[in-house]
Amino acid sequence: MSKNDKQMTFTGHLTELRQRLIKSVIALVITTIIAFIFARYIFDFLIHPAPDDISLIFTEMTGMIATYFKVALMGGLVLAMPVLVYQGIMFVSPALTRREKRYVYMALPWITLMFIAGFAFAYFVLVPPATNFLLSFMTDVARPEIKIDNYVSIVTRLLVAIGVVFETPVIITFLARLGIVTPEMLSRRRRWAIVVAFILAAIITPTFDPINQSLVAIPLIILYELSIWLAKIAYRKRAEAAESSDYLS
């Protein structure tokens, strides 16, 4: 390949990247507008797991409108996520083999489902006890009046973070299908995985009590064990496919 061909290839990649970014931005703008229209319902959704007697306030003139725009932007980002992931995959797909592309397409539905599962787990299981603990801690000393932007930031961080960590089985299974990780490798690192699970739980949860942190750490450990089991299945199928190709050749 000549220098001009390489330059054209590099230019083509830049053009493709620009087109993918433009489409992603357009999708994000559209979904953010939709989220802005329905932001009031998003507020109700986020506040619902909190105690009924919670007192949410804002202390600056622009505090509420800034939080409103923040909620709209986050809602738009969540709605646009399938398009963003698709555009990212389409950009890197020319560098993938046919088998790797098949693995990616098979993983896409599971990525969405596991994120929704993690989101739901955080919303129904983690947020209520976490907010109850924070709002009832030493209330005989001070009365809780929570700024709306602080509440939204904590709850959305928890929801998104748990949704992301629930992707662990999908990612590990994908890496096992590619032969990057093995079940034996994952089993040997089980102790470290448990330590990392509790460290992540301490980072993700807004509280310092061990009960709420365990509500995050234990599911992470279970997901890691599930990942080992799925990696065994994926690695076995990969070995069978390799043996079949060797036999046919």
ZALOGU-632303 format. One record per residue: y, x negated, z of N, C-alpha, C, O in turn; residue in one letter. Coordinates in steps of 0.02 Angstrom, whole numbers, padded with zeros to 5 digits, always signed. Example, Ala and Ser with C-alpha at 12.3 -4.5 7.8 and 13.67 -1.06 7.14 Angstrom:
% residues 2
-00284-00660+00390-00225-00615+00390-00165-00660+00390-00166-00712+00423A/-00112-00642+00354-00053-00684+00357+00002-00645+00394+00057-00670+00402S/
% end
This chain:
% residues 249
-00060-00042+00000+00000+00000+00000+00062-00044+00000+00067-00092+00038M/+00109-00028-00043+00170-00068-00049+00218-00051+00007+00209-00004+00045S/+00270-00093+00010+00322-00082+00062+00357-00016+00051+00374+00018+00099K/+00369+00002-00012+00403+00065-00027+00360+00125-00006+00386+00175+00019N/+00292+00119-00018+00248+00173+00002+00249+00182+00078+00250+00238+00103D/+00249+00125+00115+00251+00129+00188+00317+00161+00210+00318+00201+00257K/+00372+00142+00175+00436+00170+00193+00437+00245+00180+00464+00283+00220Q/+00407+00266+00124+00404+00337+00109+00361+00374+00161+00378+00430+00182M/+00306+00343+00182+00264+00373+00233+00302+00381+00299+00298+00434+00331T/+00339+00331+00318+00378+00334+00379+00433+00387+00373+00445+00425+00420F/+00465+00390+00314+00516+00441+00302+00485+00511+00304+00515+00558+00330T/+00425+00517+00275+00391+00581+00276+00376+00604+00347+00381+00663+00363G/+00356+00557+00390+00342+00574+00460+00406+00597+00495+00405+00645+00534H/+00461+00564+00481+00525+00584+00512+00546+00653+00488+00570+00694+00527L/+00536+00666+00423+00552+00732+00396+00509+00786+00428+00534+00840+00446T/+00444+00772+00434+00398+00819+00466+00418+00832+00539+00417+00888+00562E/+00435+00778+00574+00456+00785+00644+00519+00828+00650+00524+00870+00694L/+00566+00816+00605+00628+00855+00607+00614+00929+00595+00642+00972+00629R/+00571+00944+00546+00554+01014+00532+00520+01048+00591+00534+01105+00607Q/+00474+01011+00623+00439+01039+00681+00487+01051+00739+00482+01101+00774R/+00534+01004+00749+00583+01012+00803+00629+01071+00789+00646+01109+00835L/+00650+01078+00726+00694+01135+00709+00659+01201+00722+00688+01247+00750I/+00596+01206+00700+00558+01268+00712+00549+01281+00786+00552+01338+00809K/+00537+01228+00825+00529+01236+00897+00593+01260+00930+00592+01303+00973S/+00650+01231+00908+00714+01251+00937+00730+01324+00919+00754+01362+00961V/+00716+01343+00857+00728+01413+00836+00685+01460+00878+00710+01511+00902I/+00622+01443+00888+00578+01485+00929+00604+01489+01000+00602+01542+01031A/+00627+01433+01028+00653+01432+01096+00716+01474+01103+00725+01509+01153L/+00759+01471+01053+00820+01511+01055+00804+01585+01054+00832+01624+01092V/+00757+01604+01010+00739+01675+01005+00707+01701+01070+00726+01754+01094I/+00660+01662+01098+00627+01684+01159+00675+01683+01219+00668+01724+01264T/+00723+01637+01218+00772+01635+01273+00817+01697+01270+00835+01724+01322T/+00835+01718+01210+00876+01779+01203+00837+01839+01229+00864+01882+01263I/+00773+01842+01211+00731+01897+01236+00726+01896+01312+00733+01947+01346I/+00715+01835+01340+00711+01828+01413+00778+01845+01446+00779+01872+01501A/+00833+01828+01412+00899+01844+01440+00908+01920+01446+00937+01944+01494F/+00884+01956+01396+00890+02029+01397+00850+02059+01455+00872+02107+01487I/+00791+02030+01467+00746+02058+01518+00746+02015+01582+00699+02019+01621F/+00798+01975+01592+00800+01931+01650+00799+01970+01716+00773+01946+01766A/+00828+02029+01715+00828+02070+01777+00757+02086+01798+00742+02085+01858R/+00714+02099+01752+00644+02113+01768+00608+02049+01791+00562+02051+01832Y/+00628+01993+01763+00599+01929+01784+00618+01914+01856+00576+01890+01894I/+00680+01929+01874+00701+01922+01944+00657+01965+01990+00634+01941+02042F/+00647+02027+01972+00605+02071+02013+00534+02044+02019+00504+02047+02072D/+00509+02016+01964+00442+01987+01964+00438+01928+02012+00389+01922+02049F/+00488+01885+02011+00487+01826+02054+00497+01843+02128+00470+01810+02172L/+00537+01895+02141+00552+01913+02210+00496+01954+02242+00490+01956+02303I/+00456+01987+02201+00405+02033+02227+00358+02001+02279+00343+02034+02328H/+00333+01939+02270+00286+01911+02320+00319+01895+02387+00284+01884+02436P/+00385+01892+02390+00420+01873+02451+00417+01931+02501+00405+01988+02482A/+00429+01917+02565+00431+01971+02615+00485+02023+02598+00536+02007+02567P/+00474+02085+02619+00520+02139+02603+00589+02130+02634+00639+02153+02607D/+00591+02095+02691+00654+02088+02726+00692+02025+02707+00738+02005+02742D/+00673+01992+02652+00707+01931+02631+00779+01947+02612+00793+01998+02581I/+00824+01902+02631+00895+01910+02615+00916+01855+02567+00922+01797+02587S/+00926+01873+02504+00945+01825+02453+01020+01830+02442+01047+01884+02434L/+01053+01772+02441+01125+01770+02433+01145+01718+02382+01104+01677+02362I/+01208+01719+02361+01237+01663+02324+01304+01647+02355+01341+01693+02374F/+01320+01583+02360+01379+01561+02398+01434+01534+02353+01486+01511+02378T/+01425+01536+02288+01476+01513+02241+01489+01568+02191+01445+01608+02176E/+01549+01569+02164+01567+01622+02116+01522+01620+02054+01505+01673+02026M/+01503+01560+02033+01461+01553+01973+01387+01548+01991+01346+01538+01946T/+01370+01555+02055+01301+01544+02076+01252+01592+02044+01199+01571+02020G/+01269+01656+02043+01222+01706+02017+01214+01702+01942+01159+01706+01916M/+01270+01694+01907+01266+01691+01834+01230+01627+01812+01193+01628+01762I/+01239+01572+01849+01203+01510+01833+01129+01519+01843+01089+01496+01802A/+01110+01553+01897+01039+01566+01910+01010+01614+01857+00953+01606+01836T/+01051+01662+01835+01029+01709+01783+01012+01672+01719+00961+01684+01687Y/+01057+01626+01699+01044+01587+01639+00983+01541+01648+00944+01531+01601F/+00975+01514+01708+00917+01470+01721+00852+01509+01714+00804+01485+01684K/+00851+01569+01741+00791+01611+01736+00777+01630+01663+00720+01630+01641V/+00830+01646+01625+00821+01662+01555+00794+01603+01516+00750+01611+01473A/+00819+01543+01530+00795+01483+01495+00723+01468+01513+00683+01452+01469L/+00705+01474+01576+00636+01462+01595+00589+01515+01566+00534+01499+01544M/+00611+01577+01566+00571+01629+01535+00562+01618+01461+00508+01628+01433G/+00616+01597+01427+00611+01581+01356+00565+01523+01342+00528+01524+01292G/+00565+01473+01386+00521+01416+01378+00448+01436+01385+00405+01413+01347L/+00433+01480+01433+00364+01503+01442+00342+01544+01381+00287+01536+01356V/+00386+01588+01357+00368+01629+01299+00360+01587+01236+00318+01603+01193L/+00399+01534+01230+00395+01492+01170+00340+01440+01173+00327+01405+01124A/+00308+01433+01230+00258+01380+01239+00203+01380+01186+00186+01327+01161M/+00174+01438+01168+00123+01436+01115+00149+01407+01049+00114+01370+01015P/+00211+01425+01031+00240+01398+00970+00253+01323+00976+00241+01285+00930V/+00277+01301+01034+00291+01230+01045+00226+01189+01041+00225+01136+01011L/+00174+01215+01073+00109+01180+01071+00082+01177+01000+00057+01126+00978V/+00088+01233+00965+00065+01235+00895+00102+01185+00851+00072+01150+00812Y/+00168+01182+00858+00207+01135+00818+00189+01063+00834+00186+01021+00790Q/+00176+01049+00899+00156+00982+00918+00089+00963+00888+00080+00907+00865G/+00042+01010+00889-00025+00996+00861-00020+00987+00786-00053+00943+00758I/+00019+01028+00752+00026+01022+00680+00058+00955+00660+00044+00929+00607M/+00101+00928+00703+00132+00863+00688+00082+00806+00693+00083+00761+00651F/+00037+00808+00742-00010+00753+00751-00076+00765+00714-00117+00720+00711V/-00086+00825+00687-00150+00840+00655-00169+00794+00598-00229+00781+00590S/-00122+00769+00556-00143+00723+00503-00177+00660+00529-00215+00628+00493P/-00164+00641+00592-00194+00581+00620-00262+00594+00652-00295+00548+00674A/-00283+00658+00655-00346+00676+00687-00401+00683+00635-00388+00701+00577L/-00461+00669+00656-00519+00680+00613-00536+00755+00612-00509+00794+00651T/-00581+00773+00567-00600+00844+00563-00632+00868+00628-00619+00924+00649R/-00673+00826+00659-00705+00845+00722-00653+00851+00777-00657+00898+00817R/-00605+00805+00781-00554+00809+00832-00510+00871+00824-00491+00902+00873E/-00495+00889+00761-00457+00950+00749-00496+01011+00773-00466+01057+00802K/-00561+01011+00762-00601+01068+00785-00600+01073+00861-00595+01128+00888R/-00604+01016+00894-00600+01016+00968-00533+01043+00992-00530+01081+01041Y/-00480+01023+00958-00413+01046+00979-00407+01121+00970-00382+01156+01015V/-00429+01147+00913-00424+01219+00900-00467+01258+00950-00449+01314+00970Y/-00525+01230+00969-00567+01264+01018-00535+01264+01087-00546+01310+01126M/-00495+01212+01102-00464+01207+01168-00403+01250+01176-00385+01269+01232A/-00370+01268+01121-00306+01304+01125-00311+01370+01164-00270+01381+01208L/-00360+01414+01150-00364+01476+01190-00376+01463+01264-00349+01498+01307P/-00416+01411+01279-00431+01396+01348-00370+01367+01384-00361+01378+01444W/-00329+01331+01348-00267+01305+01377-00223+01363+01400-00196+01362+01455I/-00217+01414+01358-00177+01473+01376-00208+01511+01434-00173+01530+01481T/-00274+01522+01431-00307+01561+01483-00304+01525+01551-00293+01558+01602L/-00314+01460+01551-00313+01423+01615-00243+01420+01644-00234+01422+01705M/-00193+01416+01601-00124+01417+01627-00109+01485+01658-00079+01489+01712F/-00130+01539+01626-00120+01606+01653-00158+01613+01719-00132+01643+01766I/-00219+01586+01722-00259+01590+01783-00224+01553+01840-00220+01579+01896A/-00198+01493+01826-00163+01456+01878-00098+01491+01899-00081+01492+01958G/-00063+01519+01850-00002+01556+01864-00017+01615+01910+00019+01627+01959F/-00070+01653+01894-00088+01711+01933-00111+01691+02003-00095+01723+02053A/-00149+01636+02007-00172+01611+02072-00112+01593+02117-00111+01611+02175F/-00064+01559+02089-00005+01541+02127+00035+01603+02147+00059+01607+02204A/+00041+01650+02102+00082+01710+02115+00052+01754+02169+00088+01778+02213Y/-00013+01764+02167-00045+01812+02213-00072+01779+02276-00079+01812+02328F/-00089+01714+02273-00122+01681+02329-00076+01632+02366-00077+01630+02427V/-00036+01594+02330+00002+01541+02361+00073+01561+02381+00096+01545+02436L/+00108+01597+02337+00178+01613+02351+00187+01656+02413+00230+01641+02454V/+00148+01710+02422+00159+01751+02482+00153+01714+02548+00198+01719+02589P/+00098+01676+02561+00095+01640+02625+00147+01585+02631+00172+01571+02686P/+00163+01553+02575+00214+01499+02578+00282+01526+02596+00317+01498+02639A/+00302+01581+02565+00368+01611+02581+00368+01640+02652+00419+01636+02687T/+00312+01670+02672+00309+01697+02740+00317+01642+02792+00352+01650+02842N/+00284+01585+02780+00288+01530+02827+00359+01503+02831+00387+01492+02885F/+00389+01492+02773+00457+01462+02772+00509+01509+02802+00555+01486+02835L/+00501+01573+02791+00551+01621+02814+00541+01641+02887+00587+01669+02918L/+00483+01627+02915+00470+01646+02985+00471+01586+03032+00463+01594+03093S/+00482+01526+03005+00480+01466+03047+00544+01461+03088+00599+01454+03061F/+00537+01465+03154+00592+01457+03202+00650+01505+03187+00708+01485+03188M/+00633+01567+03173+00685+01617+03160+00722+01636+03224+00774+01669+03221T/+00695+01616+03282+00731+01629+03344+00791+01581+03353+00834+01592+03396D/+00792+01529+03313+00847+01480+03315+00900+01496+03263+00959+01492+03276V/+00877+01513+03203+00924+01527+03148+00897+01584+03105+00837+01591+03097A/+00943+01624+03079+00924+01680+03036+00921+01656+02964+00969+01626+02940R/+00866+01669+02928+00861+01645+02859+00902+01688+02810+00892+01749+02806P/+00946+01657+02775+00982+01688+02719+00976+01639+02661+01010+01588+02660E/+00933+01655+02614+00911+01607+02563+00955+01614+02501+00967+01669+02477I/+00978+01558+02476+01015+01558+02413+00967+01576+02356+00911+01550+02353K/+00989+01618+02312+00947+01644+02258+00923+01587+02212+00866+01589+02189I/+00966+01537+02199+00945+01483+02155+00892+01439+02189+00848+01413+02155D/+00896+01432+02255+00845+01393+02292+00778+01429+02290+00727+01397+02279N/+00779+01494+02300+00716+01532+02298+00684+01530+02229+00624+01518+02222Y/+00724+01541+02177+00698+01541+02109+00669+01473+02091+00617+01468+02059V/+00703+01419+02110+00680+01352+02094+00613+01337+02127+00568+01310+02095S/+00606+01355+02191+00544+01341+02227+00486+01381+02198+00432+01354+02186I/+00497+01446+02187+00443+01489+02163+00421+01470+02092+00362+01465+02078V/+00469+01459+02048+00452+01441+01979+00418+01373+01975+00373+01362+01935T/+00440+01326+02017+00407+01260+02019+00335+01267+02040+00291+01235+02011R/+00323+01308+02089+00254+01319+02113+00212+01353+02060+00155+01332+02049L/+00238+01404+02028+00200+01440+01977+00182+01395+01918+00125+01394+01895L/+00232+01359+01892+00220+01316+01834+00175+01257+01851+00131+01240+01812V/+00185+01227+01910+00145+01169+01929+00072+01188+01936+00029+01151+01913A/+00057+01244+01968-00013+01265+01976-00042+01284+01908-00101+01270+01894I/-00002+01316+01866-00026+01331+01799-00045+01269+01759-00095+01269+01723G/-00006+01216+01768-00020+01153+01732-00083+01119+01759-00125+01096+01721V/-00090+01115+01826-00148+01080+01854-00212+01119+01841-00266+01089+01843V/-00208+01183+01827-00268+01221+01809-00293+01202+01740-00348+01223+01719F/-00254+01162+01703-00277+01139+01638-00326+01080+01644-00353+01058+01593E/-00338+01055+01704-00380+00996+01714-00448+01003+01681-00468+00957+01645T/-00486+01057+01691-00552+01062+01659-00549+01059+01583-00592+01029+01551P/-00498+01091+01554-00492+01091+01481-00478+01021+01455-00509+00999+01406V/-00433+00985+01488-00415+00917+01465-00474+00870+01473-00489+00831+01427I/-00508+00873+01530-00565+00828+01541-00622+00844+01493-00655+00798+01468I/-00634+00907+01481-00687+00925+01432-00670+00899+01363-00714+00874+01328T/-00607+00905+01344-00585+00880+01278-00595+00804+01274-00619+00779+01224F/-00576+00768+01327-00585+00696+01328-00659+00676+01327-00677+00626+01298L/-00700+00717+01360-00772+00703+01359-00802+00714+01290-00846+00676+01268A/-00778+00765+01254-00802+00776+01186-00784+00718+01140-00820+00702+01093R/-00727+00685+01155-00706+00628+01115-00739+00563+01139-00733+00512+01106L/-00774+00565+01195-00807+00506+01221-00762+00460+01261-00780+00403+01275G/-00703+00484+01279-00655+00442+01316-00675+00438+01389-00669+00385+01420I/-00700+00493+01418-00724+00493+01486-00797+00516+01486-00819+00549+01440V/-00833+00497+01538-00903+00516+01546-00912+00551+01613-00872+00540+01659T/-00965+00592+01620-00978+00624+01685-00989+00573+01741-00968+00584+01798P/-01021+00518+01725-01034+00466+01775-00968+00437+01800-00959+00424+01860E/-00922+00425+01754-00856+00398+01772-00820+00446+01819-00789+00425+01868M/-00823+00510+01803-00789+00560+01844-00822+00565+01913-00787+00573+01963L/-00888+00561+01916-00924+00566+01979-00907+00506+02024-00900+00514+02085S/-00901+00447+01995-00886+00388+02035-00816+00392+02065-00803+00363+02118R/-00772+00428+02033-00703+00434+02056-00690+00498+02096-00633+00518+02103R/-00743+00529+02121-00736+00592+02157-00693+00584+02220-00650+00625+02234R/-00705+00529+02258-00666+00519+02320-00592+00512+02305-00550+00539+02340R/-00577+00474+02253-00507+00466+02235-00477+00532+02211-00418+00546+02223W/-00517+00572+02178-00494+00637+02155-00475+00682+02213-00426+00719+02210A/-00515+00679+02267-00499+00719+02326-00433+00697+02358-00392+00738+02377I/-00424+00631+02362-00361+00605+02389-00302+00626+02346-00250+00648+02372V/-00309+00620+02280-00256+00639+02234-00241+00714+02239-00184+00735+02234V/-00294+00755+02250-00284+00827+02256-00239+00844+02315-00195+00886+02310A/-00250+00810+02372-00209+00824+02430-00138+00796+02421-00090+00824+02447F/-00132+00740+02385-00065+00713+02372-00026+00761+02327+00032+00775+02339I/-00059+00786+02274-00027+00835+02230-00009+00898+02268+00044+00928+02257L/-00053+00920+02313-00040+00980+02352+00022+00970+02395+00062+01016+02402A/+00029+00911+02424+00088+00897+02465+00152+00896+02424+00205+00915+02448A/+00146+00875+02360+00205+00873+02316+00223+00943+02291+00281+00961+02287I/+00171+00981+02273+00182+01046+02241+00206+01098+02291+00254+01135+02279I/+00172+01102+02348+00188+01155+02396+00256+01142+02429+00272+01085+02445T/+00295+01195+02439+00360+01186+02471+00356+01180+02547+00406+01166+02580P/+00296+01191+02575+00289+01188+02648+00253+01124+02668+00223+01089+02627T/+00256+01109+02733+00225+01049+02760+00163+01064+02801+00130+01019+02826F/+00146+01128+02808+00088+01145+02850+00024+01133+02811+00022+01142+02750D/-00030+01113+02845-00093+01097+02811-00128+01158+02780-00168+01150+02734P/-00113+01218+02805-00147+01277+02779-00126+01290+02707-00168+01298+02663I/-00060+01292+02695-00036+01305+02627-00054+01247+02581-00069+01258+02522N/-00052+01186+02606-00071+01129+02564-00145+01132+02547-00165+01113+02492Q/-00187+01156+02594-00258+01163+02579-00271+01217+02528-00318+01213+02489S/-00228+01269+02527-00236+01322+02477-00225+01295+02406-00250+01324+02358L/-00189+01239+02400-00180+01207+02335-00234+01154+02324-00262+01149+02269V/-00247+01113+02375-00293+01056+02367-00364+01078+02353-00398+01049+02311A/-00388+01129+02389-00458+01151+02381-00472+01176+02310-00522+01156+02280I/-00429+01219+02281-00441+01238+02210-00439+01178+02163-00476+01177+02114P/-00396+01128+02177-00395+01069+02134-00461+01031+02137-00485+01007+02086L/-00489+01026+02196-00554+00992+02203-00608+01032+02167-00651+01003+02134I/-00606+01098+02174-00655+01140+02139-00648+01132+02064-00698+01128+02028I/-00586+01129+02040-00575+01119+01968-00601+01051+01945-00627+01046+01889L/-00595+01001+01987-00621+00935+01968-00697+00937+01964-00726+00908+01918Y/-00729+00971+02012-00802+00977+02009-00824+01017+01947-00874+01001+01915E/-00786+01068+01931-00799+01107+01870-00791+01063+01808-00828+01069+01760L/-00741+01018+01810-00730+00972+01755-00789+00926+01744-00808+00911+01688S/-00818+00902+01799-00877+00858+01794-00935+00896+01761-00969+00869+01718I/-00945+00958+01783-00999+00998+01754-00988+01012+01679-01034+01007+01639W/-00926+01028+01661-00910+01040+01591-00915+00976+01550-00934+00977+01492L/-00896+00920+01581-00901+00856+01546-00974+00838+01530-00988+00810+01478A/-01020+00856+01576-01091+00843+01563-01114+00883+01502-01151+00857+01460K/-01093+00946+01499-01112+00988+01441-01082+00960+01377-01116+00955+01326I/-01017+00943+01380-00983+00917+01320-01013+00851+01298-01022+00839+01238A/-01029+00808+01346-01057+00742+01328-01127+00749+01300-01146+00712+01255Y/-01165+00797+01325-01232+00809+01299-01228+00835+01227-01267+00813+01184R/-01182+00880+01214-01174+00906+01145-01151+00850+01098-01171+00848+01040K/-01108+00806+01123-01084+00751+01082-01141+00704+01064-01146+00680+01008R/-01184+00691+01113-01242+00647+01100-01290+00679+01051-01317+00645+01008A/-01300+00746+01058-01345+00780+01011-01316+00779+00940-01353+00771+00892E/-01250+00788+00934-01219+00786+00868-01224+00717+00837-01235+00711+00777A/-01217+00665+00878-01223+00596+00853-01294+00582+00830-01304+00550+00778A/-01345+00607+00868-01414+00597+00847-01430+00634+00783-01468+00609+00741E/-01402+00694+00776-01414+00732+00714-01384+00697+00654-01415+00695+00600S/-01324+00671+00661-01292+00635+00605-01331+00572+00587-01337+00555+00529S/-01357+00537+00638-01396+00477+00624-01461+00495+00589-01484+00458+00545D/-01491+00551+00608-01553+00573+00577-01543+00591+00504-01584+00575+00461Y/-01487+00627+00491-01473+00647+00422-01456+00588+00378-01470+00588+00318L/-01424+00538+00408-01406+00479+00368-01467+00434+00356-01461+00382+00324S/
% end
